[in-house]
Amino acid sequence: MCVALPTRVVQVLDRSRIVVQQHGRMFEVGAHLVPGVGVGDYVLLNLGMAVKQLREEEAREILHLWQQIGGTLSRDAETTGEETDAE
């Protein structure tokens, strides 16, 4: 299962390509579906493409919820001995 998490735009290369930062790593992705996106905006990614632009409040809420879920998954993995891809 794929989960699209909000990712911050750190550079606009041109109308069709942007650079985003996620977990301390930089990625160049397509921006055809998010015209007008700018540095500091949040986008959702899927298969190397920014597919939706988010308001900052919406992005922060999703990230906060994901951290809560990730913490729960990590605690569950510790008690069951299973690994998780929560991050």
MODELLER restraints for C-alpha pairs under 7 A, 6 or more apart:
rsr = mdl.restraints
at = mdl.atoms
rsr.add(forms.Gaussian(group=physical.xy_distance, feature=features.Distance(at['CA:4:A'], at['CA:44:A']), mean=5.69, stdev=0.5))
rsr.add(forms.Gaussian(group=physical.xy_distance, feature=features.Distance(at['CA:4:A'], at['CA:45:A']), mean=5.79, stdev=0.5))
rsr.add(forms.Gaussian(group=physical.xy_distance, feature=features.Distance(at['CA:4:A'], at['CA:46:A']), mean=6.51, stdev=0.5))
rsr.add(forms.Gaussian(group=physical.xy_distance, feature=features.Distance(at['CA:5:A'], at['CA:44:A']), mean=5.81, stdev=0.5))
rsr.add(forms.Gaussian(group=physical.xy_distance, feature=features.Distance(at['CA:6:A'], at['CA:42:A']), mean=5.80, stdev=0.5))
rsr.add(forms.Gaussian(group=physical.xy_distance, feature=features.Distance(at['CA:6:A'], at['CA:43:A']), mean=5.42, stdev=0.5))
rsr.add(forms.Gaussian(group=physical.xy_distance, feature=features.Distance(at['CA:6:A'], at['CA:44:A']), mean=4.97, stdev=0.5))
rsr.add(forms.Gaussian(group=physical.xy_distance, feature=features.Distance(at['CA:6:A'], at['CA:59:A']), mean=5.47, stdev=0.5))
rsr.add(forms.Gaussian(group=physical.xy_distance, feature=features.Distance(at['CA:6:A'], at['CA:63:A']), mean=6.92, stdev=0.5))
rsr.add(forms.Gaussian(group=physical.xy_distance, feature=features.Distance(at['CA:7:A'], at['CA:20:A']), mean=6.37, stdev=0.5))
rsr.add(forms.Gaussian(group=physical.xy_distance, feature=features.Distance(at['CA:7:A'], at['CA:21:A']), mean=6.41, stdev=0.5))
rsr.add(forms.Gaussian(group=physical.xy_distance, feature=features.Distance(at['CA:7:A'], at['CA:22:A']), mean=5.92, stdev=0.5))
rsr.add(forms.Gaussian(group=physical.xy_distance, feature=features.Distance(at['CA:7:A'], at['CA:42:A']), mean=5.27, stdev=0.5))
rsr.add(forms.Gaussian(group=physical.xy_distance, feature=features.Distance(at['CA:7:A'], at['CA:43:A']), mean=5.34, stdev=0.5))
rsr.add(forms.Gaussian(group=physical.xy_distance, feature=features.Distance(at['CA:7:A'], at['CA:44:A']), mean=6.22, stdev=0.5))
rsr.add(forms.Gaussian(group=physical.xy_distance, feature=features.Distance(at['CA:8:A'], at['CA:20:A']), mean=5.56, stdev=0.5))
rsr.add(forms.Gaussian(group=physical.xy_distance, feature=features.Distance(at['CA:8:A'], at['CA:21:A']), mean=5.88, stdev=0.5))
rsr.add(forms.Gaussian(group=physical.xy_distance, feature=features.Distance(at['CA:8:A'], at['CA:40:A']), mean=5.88, stdev=0.5))
rsr.add(forms.Gaussian(group=physical.xy_distance, feature=features.Distance(at['CA:8:A'], at['CA:41:A']), mean=5.71, stdev=0.5))
rsr.add(forms.Gaussian(group=physical.xy_distance, feature=features.Distance(at['CA:8:A'], at['CA:42:A']), mean=4.46, stdev=0.5))
rsr.add(forms.Gaussian(group=physical.xy_distance, feature=features.Distance(at['CA:8:A'], at['CA:43:A']), mean=6.47, stdev=0.5))
rsr.add(forms.Gaussian(group=physical.xy_distance, feature=features.Distance(at['CA:9:A'], at['CA:18:A']), mean=6.89, stdev=0.5))
rsr.add(forms.Gaussian(group=physical.xy_distance, feature=features.Distance(at['CA:9:A'], at['CA:19:A']), mean=5.96, stdev=0.5))
rsr.add(forms.Gaussian(group=physical.xy_distance, feature=features.Distance(at['CA:9:A'], at['CA:20:A']), mean=4.37, stdev=0.5))
rsr.add(forms.Gaussian(group=physical.xy_distance, feature=features.Distance(at['CA:9:A'], at['CA:21:A']), mean=6.63, stdev=0.5))
rsr.add(forms.Gaussian(group=physical.xy_distance, feature=features.Distance(at['CA:9:A'], at['CA:38:A']), mean=6.74, stdev=0.5))
rsr.add(forms.Gaussian(group=physical.xy_distance, feature=features.Distance(at['CA:9:A'], at['CA:39:A']), mean=5.05, stdev=0.5))
rsr.add(forms.Gaussian(group=physical.xy_distance, feature=features.Distance(at['CA:9:A'], at['CA:40:A']), mean=5.29, stdev=0.5))
rsr.add(forms.Gaussian(group=physical.xy_distance, feature=features.Distance(at['CA:9:A'], at['CA:41:A']), mean=5.49, stdev=0.5))
rsr.add(forms.Gaussian(group=physical.xy_distance, feature=features.Distance(at['CA:9:A'], at['CA:42:A']), mean=6.09, stdev=0.5))
rsr.add(forms.Gaussian(group=physical.xy_distance, feature=features.Distance(at['CA:10:A'], at['CA:19:A']), mean=5.70, stdev=0.5))
rsr.add(forms.Gaussian(group=physical.xy_distance, feature=features.Distance(at['CA:10:A'], at['CA:20:A']), mean=5.30, stdev=0.5))
rsr.add(forms.Gaussian(group=physical.xy_distance, feature=features.Distance(at['CA:10:A'], at['CA:21:A']), mean=6.54, stdev=0.5))
rsr.add(forms.Gaussian(group=physical.xy_distance, feature=features.Distance(at['CA:10:A'], at['CA:39:A']), mean=5.08, stdev=0.5))
rsr.add(forms.Gaussian(group=physical.xy_distance, feature=features.Distance(at['CA:10:A'], at['CA:40:A']), mean=6.15, stdev=0.5))
rsr.add(forms.Gaussian(group=physical.xy_distance, feature=features.Distance(at['CA:11:A'], at['CA:18:A']), mean=5.73, stdev=0.5))
rsr.add(forms.Gaussian(group=physical.xy_distance, feature=features.Distance(at['CA:11:A'], at['CA:19:A']), mean=4.96, stdev=0.5))
rsr.add(forms.Gaussian(group=physical.xy_distance, feature=features.Distance(at['CA:11:A'], at['CA:20:A']), mean=6.96, stdev=0.5))
rsr.add(forms.Gaussian(group=physical.xy_distance, feature=features.Distance(at['CA:11:A'], at['CA:39:A']), mean=5.53, stdev=0.5))
rsr.add(forms.Gaussian(group=physical.xy_distance, feature=features.Distance(at['CA:12:A'], at['CA:18:A']), mean=4.46, stdev=0.5))
rsr.add(forms.Gaussian(group=physical.xy_distance, feature=features.Distance(at['CA:12:A'], at['CA:19:A']), mean=6.31, stdev=0.5))
rsr.add(forms.Gaussian(group=physical.xy_distance, feature=features.Distance(at['CA:12:A'], at['CA:38:A']), mean=6.47, stdev=0.5))
rsr.add(forms.Gaussian(group=physical.xy_distance, feature=features.Distance(at['CA:12:A'], at['CA:39:A']), mean=6.57, stdev=0.5))
rsr.add(forms.Gaussian(group=physical.xy_distance, feature=features.Distance(at['CA:15:A'], at['CA:31:A']), mean=6.87, stdev=0.5))
rsr.add(forms.Gaussian(group=physical.xy_distance, feature=features.Distance(at['CA:16:A'], at['CA:30:A']), mean=5.65, stdev=0.5))
rsr.add(forms.Gaussian(group=physical.xy_distance, feature=features.Distance(at['CA:16:A'], at['CA:31:A']), mean=4.62, stdev=0.5))
rsr.add(forms.Gaussian(group=physical.xy_distance, feature=features.Distance(at['CA:16:A'], at['CA:32:A']), mean=4.99, stdev=0.5))
rsr.add(forms.Gaussian(group=physical.xy_distance, feature=features.Distance(at['CA:17:A'], at['CA:28:A']), mean=6.78, stdev=0.5))
rsr.add(forms.Gaussian(group=physical.xy_distance, feature=features.Distance(at['CA:17:A'], at['CA:29:A']), mean=5.76, stdev=0.5))
rsr.add(forms.Gaussian(group=physical.xy_distance, feature=features.Distance(at['CA:17:A'], at['CA:30:A']), mean=4.66, stdev=0.5))
rsr.add(forms.Gaussian(group=physical.xy_distance, feature=features.Distance(at['CA:17:A'], at['CA:31:A']), mean=5.04, stdev=0.5))
rsr.add(forms.Gaussian(group=physical.xy_distance, feature=features.Distance(at['CA:18:A'], at['CA:28:A']), mean=5.70, stdev=0.5))
rsr.add(forms.Gaussian(group=physical.xy_distance, feature=features.Distance(at['CA:18:A'], at['CA:29:A']), mean=5.58, stdev=0.5))
rsr.add(forms.Gaussian(group=physical.xy_distance, feature=features.Distance(at['CA:18:A'], at['CA:30:A']), mean=6.38, stdev=0.5))
rsr.add(forms.Gaussian(group=physical.xy_distance, feature=features.Distance(at['CA:18:A'], at['CA:31:A']), mean=6.14, stdev=0.5))
rsr.add(forms.Gaussian(group=physical.xy_distance, feature=features.Distance(at['CA:19:A'], at['CA:26:A']), mean=6.55, stdev=0.5))
rsr.add(forms.Gaussian(group=physical.xy_distance, feature=features.Distance(at['CA:19:A'], at['CA:27:A']), mean=5.44, stdev=0.5))
rsr.add(forms.Gaussian(group=physical.xy_distance, feature=features.Distance(at['CA:19:A'], at['CA:28:A']), mean=4.38, stdev=0.5))
rsr.add(forms.Gaussian(group=physical.xy_distance, feature=features.Distance(at['CA:19:A'], at['CA:29:A']), mean=6.18, stdev=0.5))
rsr.add(forms.Gaussian(group=physical.xy_distance, feature=features.Distance(at['CA:20:A'], at['CA:26:A']), mean=5.64, stdev=0.5))
rsr.add(forms.Gaussian(group=physical.xy_distance, feature=features.Distance(at['CA:20:A'], at['CA:27:A']), mean=5.35, stdev=0.5))
rsr.add(forms.Gaussian(group=physical.xy_distance, feature=features.Distance(at['CA:20:A'], at['CA:28:A']), mean=6.47, stdev=0.5))
rsr.add(forms.Gaussian(group=physical.xy_distance, feature=features.Distance(at['CA:21:A'], at['CA:27:A']), mean=6.33, stdev=0.5))
rsr.add(forms.Gaussian(group=physical.xy_distance, feature=features.Distance(at['CA:29:A'], at['CA:48:A']), mean=5.10, stdev=0.5))
rsr.add(forms.Gaussian(group=physical.xy_distance, feature=features.Distance(at['CA:29:A'], at['CA:49:A']), mean=5.28, stdev=0.5))
rsr.add(forms.Gaussian(group=physical.xy_distance, feature=features.Distance(at['CA:29:A'], at['CA:50:A']), mean=6.64, stdev=0.5))
rsr.add(forms.Gaussian(group=physical.xy_distance, feature=features.Distance(at['CA:30:A'], at['CA:48:A']), mean=6.33, stdev=0.5))
rsr.add(forms.Gaussian(group=physical.xy_distance, feature=features.Distance(at['CA:30:A'], at['CA:49:A']), mean=4.51, stdev=0.5))
rsr.add(forms.Gaussian(group=physical.xy_distance, feature=features.Distance(at['CA:30:A'], at['CA:50:A']), mean=6.01, stdev=0.5))
rsr.add(forms.Gaussian(group=physical.xy_distance, feature=features.Distance(at['CA:31:A'], at['CA:49:A']), mean=6.22, stdev=0.5))
rsr.add(forms.Gaussian(group=physical.xy_distance, feature=features.Distance(at['CA:31:A'], at['CA:50:A']), mean=5.38, stdev=0.5))
rsr.add(forms.Gaussian(group=physical.xy_distance, feature=features.Distance(at['CA:33:A'], at['CA:50:A']), mean=6.57, stdev=0.5))
rsr.add(forms.Gaussian(group=physical.xy_distance, feature=features.Distance(at['CA:33:A'], at['CA:51:A']), mean=5.54, stdev=0.5))
rsr.add(forms.Gaussian(group=physical.xy_distance, feature=features.Distance(at['CA:33:A'], at['CA:52:A']), mean=7.00, stdev=0.5))
rsr.add(forms.Gaussian(group=physical.xy_distance, feature=features.Distance(at['CA:34:A'], at['CA:50:A']), mean=6.61, stdev=0.5))
rsr.add(forms.Gaussian(group=physical.xy_distance, feature=features.Distance(at['CA:34:A'], at['CA:51:A']), mean=6.51, stdev=0.5))
rsr.add(forms.Gaussian(group=physical.xy_distance, feature=features.Distance(at['CA:34:A'], at['CA:52:A']), mean=6.09, stdev=0.5))
rsr.add(forms.Gaussian(group=physical.xy_distance, feature=features.Distance(at['CA:34:A'], at['CA:53:A']), mean=6.17, stdev=0.5))
rsr.add(forms.Gaussian(group=physical.xy_distance, feature=features.Distance(at['CA:42:A'], at['CA:53:A']), mean=5.92, stdev=0.5))
rsr.add(forms.Gaussian(group=physical.xy_distance, feature=features.Distance(at['CA:42:A'], at['CA:54:A']), mean=5.36, stdev=0.5))
rsr.add(forms.Gaussian(group=physical.xy_distance, feature=features.Distance(at['CA:42:A'], at['CA:55:A']), mean=6.89, stdev=0.5))
rsr.add(forms.Gaussian(group=physical.xy_distance, feature=features.Distance(at['CA:42:A'], at['CA:56:A']), mean=6.48, stdev=0.5))
rsr.add(forms.Gaussian(group=physical.xy_distance, feature=features.Distance(at['CA:42:A'], at['CA:59:A']), mean=6.55, stdev=0.5))
rsr.add(forms.Gaussian(group=physical.xy_distance, feature=features.Distance(at['CA:43:A'], at['CA:50:A']), mean=5.90, stdev=0.5))
rsr.add(forms.Gaussian(group=physical.xy_distance, feature=features.Distance(at['CA:43:A'], at['CA:52:A']), mean=5.46, stdev=0.5))
rsr.add(forms.Gaussian(group=physical.xy_distance, feature=features.Distance(at['CA:43:A'], at['CA:53:A']), mean=4.36, stdev=0.5))
rsr.add(forms.Gaussian(group=physical.xy_distance, feature=features.Distance(at['CA:43:A'], at['CA:54:A']), mean=5.61, stdev=0.5))
rsr.add(forms.Gaussian(group=physical.xy_distance, feature=features.Distance(at['CA:44:A'], at['CA:50:A']), mean=5.59, stdev=0.5))
rsr.add(forms.Gaussian(group=physical.xy_distance, feature=features.Distance(at['CA:44:A'], at['CA:51:A']), mean=5.73, stdev=0.5))
rsr.add(forms.Gaussian(group=physical.xy_distance, feature=features.Distance(at['CA:44:A'], at['CA:52:A']), mean=5.27, stdev=0.5))
rsr.add(forms.Gaussian(group=physical.xy_distance, feature=features.Distance(at['CA:44:A'], at['CA:53:A']), mean=6.53, stdev=0.5))
rsr.add(forms.Gaussian(group=physical.xy_distance, feature=features.Distance(at['CA:45:A'], at['CA:51:A']), mean=5.73, stdev=0.5))
rsr.add(forms.Gaussian(group=physical.xy_distance, feature=features.Distance(at['CA:70:A'], at['CA:86:A']), mean=4.86, stdev=0.5))
rsr.add(forms.Gaussian(group=physical.xy_distance, feature=features.Distance(at['CA:70:A'], at['CA:87:A']), mean=6.66, stdev=0.5))
rsr.add(forms.Gaussian(group=physical.xy_distance, feature=features.Distance(at['CA:73:A'], at['CA:84:A']), mean=6.75, stdev=0.5))
rsr.add(forms.Gaussian(group=physical.xy_distance, feature=features.Distance(at['CA:73:A'], at['CA:86:A']), mean=6.72, stdev=0.5))
rsr.add(forms.Gaussian(group=physical.xy_distance, feature=features.Distance(at['CA:74:A'], at['CA:84:A']), mean=6.70, stdev=0.5))
rsr.add(forms.Gaussian(group=physical.xy_distance, feature=features.Distance(at['CA:77:A'], at['CA:83:A']), mean=5.72, stdev=0.5))
rsr.add(forms.Gaussian(group=physical.xy_distance, feature=features.Distance(at['CA:77:A'], at['CA:84:A']), mean=6.63, stdev=0.5))
